[in-house]
Amino acid sequence: MDRLERFKFIPNRGHIYYLNRSQPPLFVHMLDRYINATNDTSILERAVPLAELELEWWPTNRSISVTSSYTSQTYNMFHYAVNSSASRPESHWEDYQTATGVNMTEEQRSDLYAELATGAESGWKAQATSGRKQLDRSRFEVQDAQHQEHHPRRL
């Protein structure tokens, strides 16, 4: 709860360089399980305002509008989308090798870094979303790591 209070979301991990990545908005569910297991409702005085902070953060930072091609209705959906133009600190060498192993512009390289960080935020692997068993850098395409374009059914 301290992290929610400080950052208004739960960062992906404990290091400061993870402040551009979030855990899924599951704090409310964690509260529910805690209260069901302990019958301790005294936590709600502190936790409810923090849950509201987390639920406000997601629409501002991870929301997109999607229009149905069938009904023409527009829906707001949450998705993973890290805003980053540099390699991930925890995987700098691997990201650098991936980005320099193919011919791409600086803009494409920045987009790739953002997609790799988005994949790390989501927990999905680039090879899993691309349908390949292994990532082959000789045939790697930027679209192989496009996690921001995936719209999960449940988040």
C-alpha positions in Angstrom: 0.0 0.0 0.0 3.0 2.3 0.5 3.8 2.1 -3.2 0.2 2.9 -4.2 0.3 5.9 -1.9 3.6 7.1 -3.3 3.2 6.3 -7.0 -0.6 6.0 -7.5 -0.1 2.6 -9.0 1.8 -0.6 -8.2 5.1 -0.7 -10.1 6.1 -3.8 -11.9 8.9 -4.5 -9.4 10.8 -2.8 -6.6 13.5 -1.0 -8.5 13.0 2.7 -9.3 13.6 2.0 -13.1 10.3 0.1 -13.1 8.3 3.2 -12.5 7.1 3.3 -16.1 5.6 -0.2 -15.8 2.6 -1.3 -13.7 1.2 -4.5 -12.3 -2.3 -5.2 -13.5 -5.0 -3.3 -11.4 -5.7 -6.1 -9.0 -5.4 -4.3 -5.7 -9.2 -4.4 -5.2 -9.1 -8.2 -5.7 -6.3 -8.5 -3.2 -8.2 -6.5 -0.6 -11.2 -8.8 -1.2 -9.2 -11.9 -0.6 -7.5 -10.5 2.4 -10.8 -9.5 4.0 -12.4 -12.8 3.2 -9.4 -14.7 4.7 -9.0 -12.6 7.8 -12.3 -10.8 8.4 -10.2 -7.7 9.1 -12.1 -4.8 7.7 -10.0 -2.2 9.6 -7.6 -2.2 6.5 -10.4 -0.6 4.4 -9.9 2.9 6.0 -6.5 3.1 4.4 -7.0 0.8 1.5 -10.1 2.2 -0.2 -8.6 5.6 -1.1 -5.5 3.8 -2.4 -7.7 1.5 -4.5 -9.4 4.6 -6.0 -5.9 6.0 -6.8 -5.0 2.9 -8.7 -8.3 2.8 -10.5 -7.8 6.4 -11.6 -4.3 5.8 -12.8 -5.2 3.1 -15.3 -7.7 5.1 -17.4 -5.2 8.0 -17.6 -2.2 5.9 -18.4 -3.2 2.7 -20.0 -6.6 3.3 -21.6 -7.5 3.2 -25.3 -10.7 3.6 -27.2 -11.8 0.7 -29.4 -14.7 0.9 -31.9 -16.5 -2.2 -32.7 -16.7 -2.9 -36.4 -20.0 -4.8 -35.8 -21.9 -2.3 -33.6 -20.0 0.9 -34.1 -20.0 1.4 -30.4 -16.8 2.7 -28.8 -15.4 1.1 -25.7 -12.6 2.1 -23.4 -10.1 -0.8 -22.7 -7.0 -1.1 -20.6 -3.9 -2.4 -22.3 -0.2 -2.6 -21.5 1.8 0.3 -23.1 5.2 1.4 -21.7 6.4 4.8 -22.9 10.1 4.2 -23.3 12.7 4.9 -26.0 15.6 3.1 -24.4 16.6 -0.4 -23.6 15.3 -2.0 -20.4 17.8 -1.5 -17.6 17.5 -5.1 -16.5 18.0 -6.4 -20.0 20.1 -3.7 -21.6 22.6 -6.1 -23.4 19.8 -8.3 -24.8 17.8 -5.4 -26.0 20.8 -3.7 -27.5 21.7 -6.9 -29.4 18.1 -7.3 -30.6 17.9 -3.7 -31.8 21.3 -3.6 -33.5 20.9 -7.1 -35.0 18.5 -5.8 -37.6 18.3 -2.8 -40.0 16.0 -0.2 -38.6 15.7 3.5 -38.1 16.2 5.2 -34.7 12.4 5.7 -34.5 11.9 2.0 -35.1 14.5 1.2 -32.6 12.8 3.4 -30.0 9.5 1.7 -30.8 11.1 -1.7 -30.4 12.4 -0.7 -27.0 9.0 0.5 -25.9 7.5 -2.8 -27.2 10.1 -4.9 -25.3 9.3 -3.0 -22.1 5.6 -3.4 -22.7 6.1 -7.1 -23.1 8.0 -7.1 -19.8 5.2 -5.2 -18.2 2.6 -7.7 -19.4 4.7 -10.8 -18.7 4.3 -11.9 -22.3 7.3 -12.9 -24.4 8.0 -11.6 -27.9 8.3 -15.1 -29.3 5.0 -16.1 -27.7 3.1 -13.3 -29.4 4.8 -13.7 -32.7 4.0 -17.4 -32.8 7.6 -18.5 -33.1 9.2 -21.0 -30.7 12.5 -19.0 -30.7 13.3 -15.5 -31.6 15.4 -15.6 -34.8 17.3 -12.2 -35.0 18.2 -12.8 -38.6 14.5 -12.7 -39.5 13.3 -10.5 -36.6 10.7 -7.9 -37.5 9.7 -5.0 -35.3 6.1 -6.3 -35.4 7.3 -9.5 -33.7 7.3 -7.5 -30.5 4.2 -5.4 -30.8 2.6 -6.0 -27.4 0.8 -2.6 -27.4 -1.3 -3.7 -30.3 -2.6 -6.8 -28.4 -5.9 -6.3 -26.6 -6.2 -8.8 -23.8 -9.7 -10.1 -23.0 -9.0 -9.9 -19.3 -6.6 -7.5 -17.6 
